[in-house]
Amino acid sequence: PQFIGVTGSYSCSFTTYLASDQLEPHTNLVTAYAEDEEGTLIDDTDDATVTFDNIVPEIRIIKTASPASVPEIGGDVTFSFSVENIGLEDVTLTYLEDDIFGDLDGEGTCSVPQEIAIGETYSCSIERFLTSDDLTIHKNITTAQAYDDDGTMVTDSDDATVTFEDILPAVSISKTVNPDVLAEPGGDFEFTLTITNESEEAATIDSLTDDYELSTSCLGLIGDSLAPHESVHCSYIVNHSTVGIYDNTATVQVSDNDGNTANDSDVAQVSVVGASIVFTELMPVNDVNDPHIFTVVVTKDDGSGVVPADYELVTFTLLNNTAGAYFVDGVDTCTTDVNGECSVKINSTSPGTVEIHASVYVSGVADFDVHRETDGTYGS
């Protein structure tokens, strides 16, 4: 009990936890009882009312794209969604929709409805193939919708952006020739060009040039479109008849639909090689039984210049022999020295005439063995 004097008062308080998920007001009554010194009883009653505020649910959706950039020709992108309950009461996720991909329920790992407790997160993902030949950025927005047990709705949205990488054109040209070496008097060399689109997107051949005049089939490739990694071929003929080394270059340029260009070149080399064998100055008349020395000079040219052909075997023959001429000691061959020279001796026992001829196979002239004779064969 508490003693309360005249005009006095007594105060106290207590704390209790109140909740009302249905938002019904709470009212309670308090009754005070007292008696005076004569024992007379008295009481009084008062009430208090507590109302409840509706707690609005809150969610947050986070959307990501991986990878965030793909080649313009396309690639798979994984879109991930995380819906977090950041409010103060449980919610039910009822709706996930994308402005481009539509309703996500049943797509990828996504499924609704989902119960999300306070502080918890629901996550799911989908995979889509994206491409953009004109490099337009892809942006899409996903919206999540949820309700609390009072039927209060909440939504949140997030977007993700995917960019596209420009695929630059790439081209290679390979130039081959067959044969690559001919002995004098030379002849036709057949060149073959192989053009390959090394890019992941189509490319158009804008130009094709060469140091030599191209064939109709080669020129006809200009303007053609090549699929990724596609190759085309063409050939043309060039004639060379003069000893020498001949370099030539072919160049190709391509472009893609974005106006980007690429080019490549390749070089091929051909050679015309030669050799010769000649006698040094001879005496037109010689005495019987007076051996005469016949000397030849052998040279070779791999296209870079004439040099002596050393260590080559030269074979001699006697024709139209009316003088009974013969090779001294029966030696009808000789081997050239470092100057490309070598000699044999012939003798005769009676008057007359004789023709002497020489023949040689000059080895290793740009990997060629070149046959030359002094009886009128080419190059003698």
DRENPALO-38616 format. One record per residue (C-alpha): z, x, y; residue in three letters. Coordinates in pm, 1 decimal, m for minus. Layout:
BEGIN
+----------+----------+----------+------+
|       pz |       px |       py | type |
+----------+----------+----------+------+
|        Z |        X |        Y |  ALA |
...
+----------+----------+----------+------+
//
This chain:
BEGIN
+----------+----------+----------+------+
|       pz |       px |       py | type |
+----------+----------+----------+------+
|      0.0 |      0.0 |      0.0 |  PRO |
|    m42.5 |     90.8 |    361.2 |  GLN |
|    187.6 |    m12.2 |    655.7 |  PHE |
|    m12.5 |   m135.7 |    950.8 |  ILE |
|    174.5 |   m183.9 |   1276.0 |  GLY |
|    103.4 |   m447.0 |   1537.0 |  VAL |
|   m257.2 |   m399.6 |   1661.7 |  THR |
|   m290.6 |   m110.3 |   1423.4 |  GLY |
|   m562.2 |    m55.7 |   1160.5 |  SER |
|   m626.0 |    125.4 |    838.0 |  TYR |
|   m962.0 |    275.4 |    742.0 |  SER |
|  m1099.2 |    426.5 |    420.9 |  CYS |
|  m1433.8 |    469.5 |    249.2 |  SER |
|  m1596.1 |    542.3 |    m89.0 |  PHE |
|  m1943.5 |    655.4 |   m201.1 |  THR |
|  m2146.8 |    515.3 |   m486.4 |  THR |
|  m2503.9 |    566.4 |   m603.7 |  TYR |
|  m2737.5 |    271.5 |   m554.8 |  LEU |
|  m3095.4 |    224.8 |   m676.7 |  ALA |
|  m3334.3 |    m67.7 |   m704.3 |  SER |
|  m3674.4 |     m7.0 |   m856.8 |  ASP |
|  m3756.3 |   m371.7 |   m772.6 |  GLN |
|  m3645.6 |   m321.9 |   m410.1 |  LEU |
|  m3385.6 |   m606.6 |   m431.0 |  GLU |
|  m3119.4 |   m577.8 |   m153.6 |  PRO |
|  m2767.4 |   m483.6 |   m262.5 |  HIS |
|  m2478.5 |   m700.0 |   m116.5 |  THR |
|  m2111.4 |   m661.9 |   m202.8 |  ASN |
|  m1787.1 |   m827.5 |    m73.6 |  LEU |
|  m1454.9 |   m660.6 |      3.1 |  VAL |
|  m1129.4 |   m867.6 |     32.4 |  THR |
|   m815.9 |   m728.2 |    198.3 |  ALA |
|   m466.2 |   m872.4 |    109.9 |  TYR |
|   m149.6 |   m822.1 |    320.6 |  ALA |
|    199.9 |   m972.5 |    371.0 |  GLU |
|    446.2 |   m958.9 |    658.5 |  ASP |
|    816.1 |   m873.6 |    645.2 |  GLU |
|    897.2 |  m1236.4 |    572.2 |  GLU |
|    668.4 |  m1233.4 |    268.7 |  GLY |
|    391.7 |  m1439.2 |    416.6 |  THR |
|     53.3 |  m1358.9 |    246.6 |  LEU |
|   m275.4 |  m1320.9 |    432.9 |  ILE |
|   m629.0 |  m1203.9 |    327.8 |  ASP |
|   m972.7 |  m1149.9 |    476.5 |  ASP |
|  m1322.4 |  m1084.1 |    334.6 |  THR |
|  m1634.1 |   m907.6 |    459.9 |  ASP |
|  m1964.6 |   m807.0 |    302.9 |  ASP |
|  m2218.5 |   m525.0 |    343.7 |  ALA |
|  m2589.4 |   m522.3 |    253.0 |  THR |
|  m2801.8 |   m223.5 |    156.3 |  VAL |
|  m3180.9 |   m248.5 |    144.7 |  THR |
|  m3416.1 |    m13.4 |    m42.2 |  PHE |
|  m3722.9 |    162.1 |     99.1 |  ASP |
|  m4033.8 |    169.1 |   m119.1 |  ASN |
|  m4117.1 |    530.5 |   m212.2 |  ILE |
|  m4491.4 |    584.9 |   m185.0 |  VAL |
|  m4631.0 |    793.9 |   m471.9 |  PRO |
|  m4805.0 |   1123.0 |   m392.9 |  GLU |
|  m5059.3 |   1322.5 |   m593.0 |  ILE |
|  m5267.6 |   1630.1 |   m524.3 |  ARG |
|  m5596.8 |   1714.9 |   m697.2 |  ILE |
|  m5727.2 |   2070.4 |   m702.8 |  ILE |
|  m6087.1 |   2124.5 |   m809.2 |  LYS |
|  m6243.6 |   2465.0 |   m886.0 |  THR |
|  m6585.4 |   2586.2 |  m1003.9 |  ALA |
|  m6638.6 |   2887.9 |  m1226.7 |  SER |
|  m6851.3 |   3078.2 |  m1165.4 |  PRO |
|  m6884.6 |   2994.8 |   m798.4 |  ALA |
|  m7238.1 |   3137.7 |   m787.7 |  SER |
|  m7524.9 |   3129.0 |  m1038.2 |  VAL |
|  m7888.2 |   3249.0 |  m1033.2 |  PRO |
|  m8135.9 |   3011.1 |   m876.8 |  GLU |
|  m8296.2 |   2958.5 |  m1218.5 |  ILE |
|  m7971.9 |   2799.2 |  m1330.1 |  GLY |
|  m7650.0 |   2857.7 |  m1518.0 |  GLY |
|  m7354.2 |   2678.1 |  m1673.9 |  ASP |
|  m7065.6 |   2601.6 |  m1438.8 |  VAL |
|  m6719.8 |   2484.4 |  m1548.0 |  THR |
|  m6551.5 |   2241.3 |  m1310.0 |  PHE |
|  m6173.3 |   2227.2 |  m1357.4 |  SER |
|  m5947.2 |   1950.6 |  m1224.2 |  PHE |
|  m5568.1 |   1961.9 |  m1183.6 |  SER |
|  m5385.2 |   1645.9 |  m1071.1 |  VAL |
|  m5023.2 |   1716.1 |   m972.7 |  GLU |
|  m4755.5 |   1455.1 |   m913.7 |  ASN |
|  m4594.0 |   1580.7 |   m593.2 |  ILE |
|  m4409.1 |   1253.9 |   m524.7 |  GLY |
|  m4060.3 |   1129.7 |   m613.3 |  LEU |
|  m4148.6 |    895.8 |   m897.0 |  GLU |
|  m4367.5 |    893.8 |  m1204.0 |  ASP |
|  m4728.7 |    784.0 |  m1171.5 |  VAL |
|  m5014.6 |    681.7 |  m1395.9 |  THR |
|  m5349.3 |    849.7 |  m1334.6 |  LEU |
|  m5605.6 |    574.0 |  m1380.3 |  THR |
|  m5926.1 |    709.1 |  m1231.1 |  TYR |
|  m6119.9 |   1034.8 |  m1197.5 |  LEU |
|  m6463.2 |   1008.3 |  m1040.5 |  GLU |
|  m6710.7 |   1262.2 |   m904.0 |  ASP |
|  m6959.3 |   1177.8 |   m631.9 |  ASP |
|  m7237.5 |   1352.1 |   m828.3 |  ILE |
|  m7129.7 |   1348.0 |  m1192.6 |  PHE |
|  m6981.0 |    995.7 |  m1185.2 |  GLY |
|  m6688.4 |    864.2 |  m1390.5 |  ASP |
|  m6525.1 |   1161.6 |  m1564.5 |  LEU |
|  m6338.3 |    958.0 |  m1824.8 |  ASP |
|  m6460.4 |   1084.9 |  m2161.3 |  GLY |
|  m6650.1 |   1377.3 |  m2004.8 |  GLU |
|  m6554.7 |   1725.2 |  m2121.9 |  GLY |
|  m6179.9 |   1728.9 |  m2179.5 |  THR |
|  m6109.3 |   1456.7 |  m1923.7 |  CYS |
|  m5951.7 |   1127.5 |  m2028.9 |  SER |
|  m5768.8 |    854.0 |  m1837.7 |  VAL |
|  m5522.6 |    689.8 |  m1807.4 |  PRO |
|  m5263.4 |    968.1 |  m1810.3 |  GLN |
|  m4889.0 |    947.7 |  m1738.3 |  GLU |
|  m4776.8 |   1220.4 |  m1496.6 |  ILE |
|  m4404.3 |   1269.0 |  m1450.8 |  ALA |
|  m4250.0 |   1393.9 |  m1128.9 |  ILE |
|  m4353.6 |   1756.2 |  m1074.4 |  GLY |
|  m4592.5 |   1756.8 |  m1370.6 |  GLU |
|  m4969.9 |   1820.9 |  m1373.2 |  THR |
|  m5261.8 |   1684.8 |  m1573.4 |  TYR |
|  m5560.8 |   1918.2 |  m1613.4 |  SER |
|  m5908.2 |   1881.4 |  m1760.7 |  CYS |
|  m6258.0 |   2024.3 |  m1716.0 |  SER |
|  m6629.6 |   1957.9 |  m1758.2 |  ILE |
|  m6929.8 |   2188.5 |  m1786.5 |  GLU |
|  m7262.0 |   2129.3 |  m1613.2 |  ARG |
|  m7589.0 |   2324.3 |  m1587.3 |  PHE |
|  m7685.0 |   2376.0 |  m1222.1 |  LEU |
|  m8012.1 |   2506.1 |  m1078.9 |  THR |
|  m8162.5 |   2523.2 |   m730.6 |  SER |
|  m8505.6 |   2673.5 |   m684.0 |  ASP |
|  m8478.2 |   2630.3 |   m305.6 |  ASP |
|  m8124.8 |   2782.2 |   m300.7 |  LEU |
|  m7964.5 |   2459.8 |   m169.1 |  THR |
|  m7586.1 |   2483.8 |   m203.3 |  ILE |
|  m7428.7 |   2243.8 |   m456.1 |  HIS |
|  m7118.2 |   2061.8 |   m332.3 |  LYS |
|  m6944.6 |   1774.5 |   m510.5 |  ASN |
|  m6623.0 |   1580.3 |   m447.6 |  ILE |
|  m6386.5 |   1446.1 |   m711.6 |  THR |
|  m6136.6 |   1169.0 |   m638.5 |  THR |
|  m5818.4 |   1098.9 |   m839.3 |  ALA |
|  m5643.5 |    762.1 |   m825.2 |  GLN |
|  m5293.5 |    681.9 |   m953.6 |  ALA |
|  m5031.3 |    402.0 |   m940.0 |  TYR |
|  m4652.7 |    392.9 |   m955.7 |  ASP |
|  m4459.2 |    125.0 |  m1144.1 |  ASP |
|  m4456.2 |    m92.1 |   m831.6 |  ASP |
|  m4834.7 |    m99.7 |   m831.9 |  GLY |
|  m4858.2 |    119.8 |   m524.5 |  THR |
|  m5185.7 |    310.4 |   m530.8 |  MET |
|  m5239.7 |    667.1 |   m419.9 |  VAL |
|  m5558.3 |    876.7 |   m408.6 |  THR |
|  m5656.8 |   1232.5 |   m334.2 |  ASP |
|  m5986.2 |   1420.9 |   m328.4 |  SER |
|  m6103.3 |   1778.1 |   m346.3 |  ASP |
|  m6442.9 |   1944.0 |   m348.6 |  ASP |
|  m6602.1 |   2251.0 |   m505.4 |  ALA |
|  m6903.2 |   2448.6 |   m391.4 |  THR |
|  m7151.0 |   2647.9 |   m599.4 |  VAL |
|  m7403.2 |   2879.8 |   m437.6 |  THR |
|  m7726.9 |   3009.1 |   m586.1 |  PHE |
|  m7844.2 |   3368.4 |   m597.9 |  GLU |
|  m8205.2 |   3439.4 |   m506.7 |  ASP |
|  m8380.7 |   3598.9 |   m804.8 |  ILE |
|  m8606.4 |   3867.5 |   m664.8 |  LEU |
|  m8942.4 |   3931.7 |   m828.9 |  PRO |
|  m8992.0 |   4244.4 |  m1038.4 |  ALA |
|  m9315.2 |   4373.4 |  m1187.8 |  VAL |
|  m9431.0 |   4672.0 |  m1389.2 |  SER |
|  m9779.9 |   4807.8 |  m1444.9 |  ILE |
|  m9873.5 |   5044.2 |  m1725.1 |  SER |
| m10202.5 |   5234.1 |  m1715.0 |  LYS |
| m10341.7 |   5393.7 |  m2029.6 |  THR |
| m10677.7 |   5556.7 |  m2104.3 |  VAL |
| m10877.8 |   5629.5 |  m2416.0 |  ASN |
| m10988.9 |   5899.6 |  m2456.2 |  PRO |
| m10800.2 |   6106.4 |  m2204.0 |  ASP |
| m11008.7 |   6422.8 |  m2263.5 |  VAL |
| m11381.1 |   6472.3 |  m2326.6 |  LEU |
| m11578.7 |   6789.8 |  m2365.9 |  ALA |
| m11864.8 |   6857.0 |  m2128.2 |  GLU |
| m12095.0 |   6671.4 |  m2060.8 |  PRO |
| m11810.0 |   6414.7 |  m2044.0 |  GLY |
| m11873.1 |   6044.7 |  m2083.4 |  GLY |
| m11698.0 |   5709.7 |  m2055.9 |  ASP |
| m11321.8 |   5673.6 |  m2023.1 |  PHE |
| m11174.4 |   5328.4 |  m2086.8 |  GLU |
| m10867.8 |   5244.1 |  m1878.1 |  PHE |
| m10635.2 |   4957.6 |  m1973.7 |  THR |
| m10389.4 |   4798.3 |  m1731.1 |  LEU |
| m10086.2 |   4604.1 |  m1855.6 |  THR |
|  m9901.0 |   4398.4 |  m1594.1 |  ILE |
|  m9560.3 |   4253.9 |  m1688.7 |  THR |
|  m9344.1 |   4009.9 |  m1494.2 |  ASN |
|  m9000.1 |   4169.7 |  m1529.8 |  GLU |
|  m8822.0 |   3887.9 |  m1344.0 |  SER |
|  m8644.2 |   3576.8 |  m1466.7 |  GLU |
|  m8872.8 |   3349.2 |  m1266.1 |  GLU |
|  m9246.6 |   3304.7 |  m1233.7 |  ALA |
|  m9446.2 |   3543.1 |  m1015.9 |  ALA |
|  m9800.5 |   3536.2 |   m880.3 |  THR |
| m10027.9 |   3840.7 |   m877.9 |  ILE |
| m10121.9 |   3887.4 |   m512.1 |  ASP |
| m10323.1 |   4206.7 |   m535.0 |  SER |
| m10444.8 |   4461.8 |   m789.1 |  LEU |
| m10601.1 |   4786.7 |   m671.8 |  THR |
| m10712.8 |   5112.5 |   m824.7 |  ASP |
| m10867.3 |   5440.3 |   m716.0 |  ASP |
| m11172.1 |   5333.6 |   m916.8 |  TYR |
| m11371.7 |   5014.3 |   m900.7 |  GLU |
| m11206.8 |   4749.7 |  m1115.9 |  LEU |
| m11383.6 |   4529.6 |  m1365.2 |  SER |
| m11439.3 |   4157.9 |  m1320.8 |  THR |
| m11169.7 |   4085.6 |  m1578.5 |  SER |
| m10915.6 |   4290.7 |  m1381.8 |  CYS |
| m11003.4 |   4135.9 |  m1047.6 |  LEU |
| m10985.4 |   3793.9 |  m1212.6 |  GLY |
| m10610.7 |   3839.8 |  m1266.0 |  LEU |
| m10545.6 |   3815.9 |   m891.6 |  ILE |
| m10392.8 |   3476.6 |   m818.5 |  GLY |
| m10267.7 |   3423.3 |  m1173.2 |  ASP |
|  m9908.3 |   3312.6 |  m1224.5 |  SER |
|  m9699.3 |   3498.8 |  m1480.9 |  LEU |
|  m9409.5 |   3333.1 |  m1659.1 |  ALA |
|  m9085.9 |   3533.8 |  m1687.2 |  PRO |
|  m9151.4 |   3849.0 |  m1894.7 |  HIS |
|  m9515.3 |   3752.1 |  m1953.9 |  GLU |
|  m9773.7 |   4033.9 |  m1975.0 |  SER |
| m10147.4 |   4034.4 |  m1908.0 |  VAL |
| m10406.7 |   4302.4 |  m1979.5 |  HIS |
| m10747.6 |   4410.4 |  m1856.8 |  CYS |
| m10977.8 |   4710.5 |  m1901.8 |  SER |
| m11251.2 |   4893.2 |  m1712.7 |  TYR |
| m11480.5 |   5192.6 |  m1771.8 |  ILE |
| m11514.7 |   5508.6 |  m1562.2 |  VAL |
| m11766.8 |   5786.7 |  m1630.1 |  ASN |
| m11705.3 |   6154.5 |  m1558.2 |  HIS |
| m11962.5 |   6422.6 |  m1639.6 |  SER |
| m11834.8 |   6721.9 |  m1445.9 |  THR |
| m11562.7 |   6953.7 |  m1572.1 |  VAL |
| m11238.4 |   6870.4 |  m1391.9 |  GLY |
| m10904.9 |   6689.6 |  m1396.9 |  ILE |
| m10908.9 |   6338.8 |  m1252.2 |  TYR |
| m10592.7 |   6153.1 |  m1148.0 |  ASP |
| m10609.0 |   5787.5 |  m1054.6 |  ASN |
| m10353.1 |   5525.1 |   m957.7 |  THR |
| m10337.0 |   5150.6 |  m1011.7 |  ALA |
| m10107.2 |   4931.6 |   m797.3 |  THR |
| m10004.4 |   4567.7 |   m838.9 |  VAL |
|  m9814.6 |   4335.3 |   m605.1 |  GLN |
|  m9657.6 |   4001.7 |   m697.0 |  VAL |
|  m9463.4 |   3733.9 |   m510.3 |  SER |
|  m9231.7 |   3447.3 |   m601.8 |  ASP |
|  m9216.6 |   3096.3 |   m459.1 |  ASN |
|  m8960.9 |   3210.0 |   m199.0 |  ASP |
|  m9206.6 |   3459.5 |    m50.7 |  GLY |
|  m9031.2 |   3766.8 |   m190.7 |  ASN |
|  m9263.5 |   4044.5 |   m308.9 |  THR |
|  m9250.5 |   4334.8 |   m552.5 |  ALA |
|  m9495.6 |   4604.6 |   m648.6 |  ASN |
|  m9542.7 |   4886.1 |   m894.4 |  ASP |
|  m9789.5 |   5166.6 |   m957.3 |  SER |
|  m9888.7 |   5386.2 |  m1249.1 |  ASP |
| m10101.8 |   5698.7 |  m1275.8 |  VAL |
| m10337.1 |   5805.9 |  m1552.8 |  ALA |
| m10512.2 |   6140.3 |  m1582.6 |  GLN |
| m10836.6 |   6226.4 |  m1758.7 |  VAL |
| m11009.9 |   6558.4 |  m1803.9 |  SER |
| m11358.0 |   6686.8 |  m1875.8 |  VAL |
| m11333.7 |   7030.1 |  m2035.6 |  VAL |
| m11597.1 |   7291.1 |  m2099.2 |  GLY |
| m11677.1 |   7632.7 |  m2245.9 |  ALA |
| m11968.3 |   7875.3 |  m2240.4 |  SER |
| m12101.6 |   8175.9 |  m2428.2 |  ILE |
| m12358.8 |   8410.1 |  m2275.7 |  VAL |
| m12497.8 |   8750.3 |  m2355.4 |  PHE |
| m12455.8 |   9030.8 |  m2110.8 |  THR |
| m12778.4 |   9185.4 |  m1983.0 |  GLU |
| m12994.3 |   9311.9 |  m2272.4 |  LEU |
| m13255.8 |   9583.6 |  m2296.4 |  MET |
| m13583.5 |   9409.1 |  m2385.6 |  PRO |
| m13704.2 |   9704.2 |  m2598.4 |  VAL |
| m13518.0 |   9930.4 |  m2831.7 |  ASN |
| m13624.6 |  10220.4 |  m3057.1 |  ASP |
| m13642.1 |  10189.4 |  m3434.9 |  VAL |
| m13327.5 |  10319.1 |  m3606.2 |  ASN |
| m13144.4 |  10320.7 |  m3274.0 |  ASP |
| m12850.8 |  10073.8 |  m3312.3 |  PRO |
| m12815.3 |   9840.4 |  m3018.8 |  HIS |
| m12491.2 |   9676.5 |  m2899.6 |  ILE |
| m12502.8 |   9305.5 |  m2820.5 |  PHE |
| m12210.4 |   9179.6 |  m2608.1 |  THR |
| m12117.1 |   8818.4 |  m2537.7 |  VAL |
| m11879.1 |   8672.8 |  m2280.5 |  VAL |
| m11693.4 |   8353.0 |  m2374.6 |  VAL |
| m11516.6 |   8142.9 |  m2110.9 |  THR |
| m11335.8 |   7808.2 |  m2107.9 |  LYS |
| m11239.0 |   7552.1 |  m1847.6 |  ASP |
| m10970.7 |   7285.6 |  m1907.6 |  ASP |
| m11056.1 |   7129.5 |  m1574.1 |  GLY |
| m10840.0 |   7355.6 |  m1364.6 |  SER |
| m11082.7 |   7650.4 |  m1351.8 |  GLY |
| m11285.4 |   7898.2 |  m1559.4 |  VAL |
| m11084.5 |   8158.6 |  m1752.5 |  VAL |
| m11174.0 |   8405.7 |  m2032.5 |  PRO |
| m11151.5 |   8266.7 |  m2384.4 |  ALA |
| m10964.1 |   8538.5 |  m2567.2 |  ASP |
| m10914.5 |   8577.4 |  m2941.2 |  TYR |
| m11206.9 |   8353.7 |  m3030.0 |  GLU |
| m11430.6 |   8428.4 |  m3331.0 |  LEU |
| m11798.2 |   8461.9 |  m3244.5 |  VAL |
| m12063.1 |   8439.7 |  m3517.6 |  THR |
| m12409.3 |   8595.8 |  m3474.4 |  PHE |
| m12736.7 |   8511.6 |  m3649.5 |  THR |
| m13078.5 |   8679.1 |  m3648.4 |  LEU |
| m13385.3 |   8452.9 |  m3623.1 |  LEU |
| m13760.1 |   8514.4 |  m3635.9 |  ASN |
| m13687.1 |   8864.3 |  m3758.4 |  ASN |
| m14016.7 |   9061.2 |  m3795.9 |  THR |
| m13855.7 |   9399.5 |  m3740.0 |  ALA |
| m13631.9 |   9405.8 |  m4045.9 |  GLY |
| m13330.1 |   9402.8 |  m3815.1 |  ALA |
| m12983.4 |   9393.1 |  m3966.4 |  TYR |
| m12620.9 |   9397.8 |  m3859.6 |  PHE |
| m12474.5 |   9743.2 |  m3874.1 |  VAL |
| m12224.2 |   9765.9 |  m4158.1 |  ASP |
| m12297.1 |   9399.3 |  m4225.8 |  GLY |
| m12061.4 |   9289.4 |  m3946.7 |  VAL |
| m12203.2 |   8970.8 |  m3794.4 |  ASP |
| m11884.7 |   8847.0 |  m3619.8 |  THR |
| m11649.1 |   8965.6 |  m3351.1 |  CYS |
| m11330.8 |   8846.3 |  m3183.2 |  THR |
| m11311.2 |   8820.6 |  m2805.5 |  THR |
| m11066.5 |   9034.6 |  m2613.5 |  ASP |
| m10851.7 |   8935.1 |  m2315.8 |  VAL |
| m11165.7 |   8940.0 |  m2102.3 |  ASN |
| m11340.5 |   8698.2 |  m2337.5 |  GLY |
| m11582.1 |   8969.7 |  m2453.4 |  GLU |
| m11681.7 |   9108.9 |  m2792.3 |  CYS |
| m11982.5 |   9289.1 |  m2944.6 |  SER |
| m12185.0 |   9350.3 |  m3261.6 |  VAL |
| m12446.1 |   9612.2 |  m3346.1 |  LYS |
| m12793.4 |   9559.4 |  m3495.1 |  ILE |
| m13051.3 |   9808.4 |  m3609.4 |  ASN |
| m13412.5 |   9792.0 |  m3732.8 |  SER |
| m13615.8 |  10015.0 |  m3960.1 |  THR |
| m13957.6 |   9909.2 |  m3845.2 |  SER |
| m14124.3 |   9785.5 |  m3531.0 |  PRO |
| m14118.8 |   9411.9 |  m3458.4 |  GLY |
| m13922.6 |   9145.4 |  m3284.8 |  THR |
| m13601.3 |   8959.0 |  m3354.0 |  VAL |
| m13396.7 |   8690.2 |  m3185.9 |  GLU |
| m13016.1 |   8713.2 |  m3188.1 |  ILE |
| m12802.0 |   8404.9 |  m3136.2 |  HIS |
| m12424.9 |   8364.4 |  m3100.4 |  ALA |
| m12202.2 |   8069.2 |  m3180.9 |  SER |
| m11834.2 |   8004.7 |  m3106.3 |  VAL |
| m11574.9 |   7730.3 |  m3141.6 |  TYR |
| m11347.1 |   7767.2 |  m2841.6 |  VAL |
| m11006.9 |   7634.4 |  m2943.3 |  SER |
| m10732.8 |   7475.5 |  m2740.3 |  GLY |
| m10931.2 |   7364.8 |  m2436.5 |  VAL |
| m10690.5 |   7084.8 |  m2347.6 |  ALA |
| m10640.9 |   7039.7 |  m2722.5 |  ASP |
| m11016.7 |   7035.5 |  m2777.5 |  PHE |
| m11226.0 |   7271.6 |  m2991.0 |  ASP |
| m11550.0 |   7312.8 |  m2797.8 |  VAL |
| m11857.1 |   7436.3 |  m2985.4 |  HIS |
| m12103.5 |   7646.2 |  m2787.4 |  ARG |
| m12416.4 |   7841.1 |  m2887.0 |  GLU |
| m12664.5 |   8067.0 |  m2708.9 |  THR |
| m12969.7 |   7895.8 |  m2853.6 |  ASP |
| m12982.8 |   7613.2 |  m2602.9 |  GLY |
| m12679.2 |   7407.4 |  m2700.5 |  THR |
| m12521.8 |   7245.3 |  m2394.2 |  TYR |
| m12311.0 |   7483.0 |  m2194.8 |  GLY |
| m12466.2 |   7802.4 |  m2327.9 |  SER |
+----------+----------+----------+------+
//
